[in-house]
Amino acid sequence: MPSAERAGTTLVLLGTGGGPLSAGARYVPGRSGPASLVTVGKRTFLVDAGPGTVRRLGQAGVSVDRLAGVFVTHAHSDHIADLFAMFLLSNPGGTMGEFTTPVPIFGPGPSEELPTTYDGKRVPIINRERPAPGIAEFLELQQQAFRYDINVRNVEQSPTAVDYPALFDVREIRVPPACRASPTNPAPRMSPFVVLDDEEVTVSATLVAHAPVFPSFAFRFDTPGGSVTFSGDTGESANLVELARGTDLLVHEVVDVDHYARTSGGSASVIDFMRRSHTTPEGVGRVAASGARSVVLSHLLPGDPGEVTPEQWCARVASEYDGPVSVGEDLATYEVGTA
């Protein structure tokens, strides 16, 4: 394995906002949807691709041809809205570089069924025969939806026509059968499992408690320069505690559920979903206290510092955790292993 000096590890937060606007996560200037970069030496990995990722990549000065892999925590729109757009808007001849070789994309596979609704009522379902596609079918359908644009641009720019299907090396993550996970048991206790292992980087995954979403993953990057763990969207999770133990940097989502209970006028079912499927600042502290060396808060709800200040976020995490805590901002950079 190369030395840490040769393969320094850097985290860049591209987007630190969270949630669809319909769930009370109103637009906050300066916060794009969830997306982060982990750079190891000359290789860069993208974790999630929420709304605004393409623009943030440009602002960060990152050429897309540097992407050595993309990791998708789960298939909620605020985490994948810009996944296909990143390819569509970069080729051919993009000013941010262009994709010329297949990019490994790791993400959820299809689910066999949907969970039941909170109240048991029937709801409109698109394609009842295949209601929960995996990331491979998602990309296939996006190509079909944009086929006019793709086809006409290939005609217009035939010397540099792009074979889009050849750009995706989709590797849907198979959950170990022994853990008996399902839409009705989305995050049973399990050990982390490896999804990528090469000479510089090992990426491990585990299921986390973002019910009713299944599957929903957390990821850990172990590199010569240190380790970074991404919670994904989750309630407090024993699986995540195990994955994050000893990590240099824990990037954890955070939601002030009480704020929404007081101010949003949201239904009881929405507030209940937030309590079960997201993590309070105190909960982040409890997860981190199991061995993370430092914490960065992201996927902030609410993201407006006028509603919850950085000092308030940090103080509440610090009530359960005595390590370094910072509140993430879009385009903030962290040198891993130096905290």
N, C-alpha and C positions, 0 to 999 in steps of 0.2 A: 504493500500500500504506500502511495506517495506520502512524503512528509507533510505535516501541517503547514510548514513554511511555504512549500511549493503549491499547496492546494488550500489556501485560505477560504473560509466559508463566510458568506455574507447573506443577510436577510434584507429584502426590500419589501415593504408593505405597499402594494399598488393601490389597494382599496380597503378601507376599514369600516365602511358602513355595513348595514345588515338589513335583511328582511325586504319583502315586497312592499311597495307603498300602500297596498291595501290592508296591511297588518299593523298600521300605525307607525311604520318606519318612514316617516315623511322625508321628502328630499332635503338633504342638508348640504349646502354648498361646501365643497372641499372634501367630501367623502364619497368615493365611488364604491361600487359593490365589491364583495369579498374577492381578493386576489393577492397573492404573494409570490415573490421570487426567492429561490435559494440558489446562490451561485457558489459553485465549488470549483476553484481554479478557473478554467475557461468555459465551464459548462454551467448552464442555467436551467433550472427547473421551475415550472409554474404550478402553483397550487390554487385551484379554482380560477374561474374566469367570469366574475360577475359583471354587471353593467358598468361600462366605463373602462374595462381592462385594456382595450385596444388603445385608447387615448393615453392612458397612464403608461403603457409600455413605451409609447413615443416620447412622453415627457421624461421618462426615466432614461431615455437614450439607449434602450435595449433593442438590438437588432433581432428580429424573430428567428433568423437563421442560427442564432445561438441556443435556441431552446432544445435541450436534450431530452425533455420529457414534460408531460402535463399530467397532473394528478387531480382528479375530481373527487371531492369528499362525498357529494350526493347530488341528486338531480333536481333540486329546487332551482327555480328560474334565477334567483338572485345569486346563484353560484355558477351557472352555466350559460347565462344570456349572451356572453361574448365569446363563447368557445368556438363556434363555427365562424362567427364574424371575424375573428382574428385571422383565419385563413382566407376568408372571402375578401377582406379589405387589404390584405398584404400582397396578393398576387394579381397579375404578374408585375414585376419590376417595382415593388413598393419602396417608398423612401425609408421605411424601417427595416429594409432587407426583405427577403422573400423566402418562402419555404421551397426547398428544392429536393429534399430527401424526406422519406417518411418520418413522422414524429411519433414516438411512442406516447400513447394516451391511455392512462390507467384510470379506470373508473367503474362505477356500478354496472353490473349486468342486469338483465331483465328480472322483474319480480313476477311470480306466477299469479299473484292476486293483489287486490287492493285491501287496505284495512277497512273496517266498518266505520261509519260516521259516528260522531259523538252521541247523537240522539237516535240513531238507528233508521233515520229517514232515507228514502231513496233520493239520490242526487244525479244530475246529468253526468254521464260518462262518455268520453270520446273513445271509440273503438273498444267496445266491451270485450272483444276477443283477445286484444293485446293492449290492455290499458296501461301497462307499466314497462315501456321499452328500456333496454339498457343503453349505454353510451354509444355502442356501435350503431344501433338502429336510429338513435337520435341524430347522429352525423349523416347517416344515409338519407333520412327524411329531410334534413336541412338542405342537403344538396338538391334533392328533388324540388323543394319549395323555391330555391333560388336558381333553378336550372335555366330560366330565361336569361338572367344576368350573366351566369357563367357561360352559357353557350354563345350569347351575342358578343361578349368580350373576347372569347376565344376566336370568334370569327374576325372581330375588329383587329385583334393583335396576334394573328396566326403565327408569326415567327416565334412568339413567346407564349403560345397556348399552354394552359395548365391542365394537367390530368389530376383533378382534385381527389378522386378515390385513391390515387397512388400516394397522397400526402399523409394518410392516416395509417398508423400502425396501432390499431386499437387492441388493447389488452384488458378485457373486462376482468375485474377482480372476482375470483371465485372464493366465496366464503367457505372455510373448512367445514365439511359436512358434519363432523363430530360435534360441533357446538350446537347443532339443531336450531339454527336461527331461522326466522320466518317473519312475515309481516305482523303476525300476532305475538311473536317473541323476538323483537328486532335487535336486542343487544344482550344476549345471555352472557354469563361470565365465560371468558375465553382468554387464551394467551395470544399475544401479538404474533403475526405471521409475516414473513418476508414476501414482498411483491417485486422488489428489484434489488439485485446484488451484483455489483461489478467491482472493478479494481479501486474505485474511489468512493462510491456511495452505496449504502445499504438503506433501503426504504422499507419500513415495516408498517403494517396497518392493523387496526382493530375496529370492531363494531362499537358505535357509541349510541347513546340513548336519545335519539331525535325522533321518537315516535310521533306520528305514525309512519314516518319515512323509513323505508327499508330497501336496500341497505344504505347505511350512513356511516362513513369511515372517518377515523382520525389517522394521521400519518406521522411517522417519525423518520427524519433524515439523520443518519449517522455518517459523519464524514471525517476526514483527517483533521479538519479544523474545529470540530465540535459537533454538537447535535442540536437539531431544531425539531420540536414537536408541534403539530397543528391539531387543535382539538376538533376542527370542524364544528358543526352545530350540534350541541348536545346538552342534556341535563347533566348533573353530577354523575360521573361514571367511574365505576371501579375498574373497568377495562382501560379507561384513559389514564387512571392513576398508575396502573402497571406499565403502560406504554411510556409514560412521561417520567418515570422514576430515573433520577440522575441526569435528565436532559439539561443541556446548557441554557436553552431558551424555550419556554413554553408560550406559544401564541394561542391565546384562549379567547373564545367568544365570551361576551358578557351582556346581560340584559337586566335592567332595573325593572323587574316585574311590578313592584309596588307603584312605581311612577305611572305605568300604564293603567293599573287598577284605579289610580286616583284621577287620571287626567284624560284617558282616551275615550271613555264611554264605550269601550269594547265589550262584546258579549262575554258572559261568564265562560263560555267554551273557549274563546280566544285566550283569555287570561289563564285558564286552566292549561291550555296547550303551552303557553309560555312557561308556566311553572314546571311542567313536566319535561319539556323538550329544550330548554335553555338553562343557562347557569347564572346565578346571581354573583355579584362581586365576592360575597363571603364564600360562596361555593367554589369560585375560582381559587380563593385562598386555600381552601381545604384540599383541593386537588394538588396545588403547587406545593403545599406543605409536606407532601409525601416524597419529595426529593428533587423537585425542579430547582435549578440554581437561580433563575430569573424568569420574570413573567412580562409579556407584552399583551395588553388588552386590545382586541380587535373585534370586528363585527359588533360595534357598539350600538346598543339600542337603549335609550335614544342617543343619537350621534351628535346632537347639538350641545355644545358646552354650556349654552345658556340654560339648559334643562338639568343636566348633570355635569358638574365641573370635573376636570381631571383630578383635582384634589379630592373630591368626593369619591370618585371611582377608586383611587389609590388607597384612601383611608379605609374603605370598606374591605378591600382585599387584604390590607395590612392587619385587619382585626383577626385574621386567621393564618397569616403568613408573614414571616419576618425577612424575606429576601427582597431584592430589588424589583420594583414594579414600575412600568411605564404605560402610558395611554397612547396607543398607536395613532399615527397620523399618516394620511396618504403620502407616499414617496419617502417616508422615513427609512433610514438605513441603519442596520445594526451589524457590527462585527461579532460573529458568533464565537463564544468561548472567551470573550474579553470582559464580560460583566463582573 
